[in-house]
Amino acid sequence: MKKIITTFLLVSILMTFSCSDDKSRTCTTCNSPQTTSFELCQESNGNASVNGENTGVSYAVYLADLEADGTVCGSN
């Protein structure tokens, strides 16, 4: 009985710590005739960052504006 309880507690603890917030970010390299290549990332809060600087603008909006201006972005 002790083994079952110990196993249950161990599994419960592992599940608790494995369900942390996803702090990942996704990045892509963008090229434009007007600029040098730069890194565009979608931060965990949904904002866009350029070369590590948070823009304060939604990633989707920022990317759409870049593409409308002729910038090409592709996955890393």
Sequence and secondary structure as in RCSB ss.txt:
>XXXX:A:sequence
MKKIITTFLLVSILMTFSCSDDKSRTCTTCNSPQTTSFELCQESNGNASVNGENTGVSYAVYLADLEADGTVCGS
N
>XXXX:A:secstr
 HHHHHHHHHHHHHHHHHS      EEEEEEETTEEEEEEEE TTSEEEETTEEEEEEHHHHHHHHHHTT EEEE
 
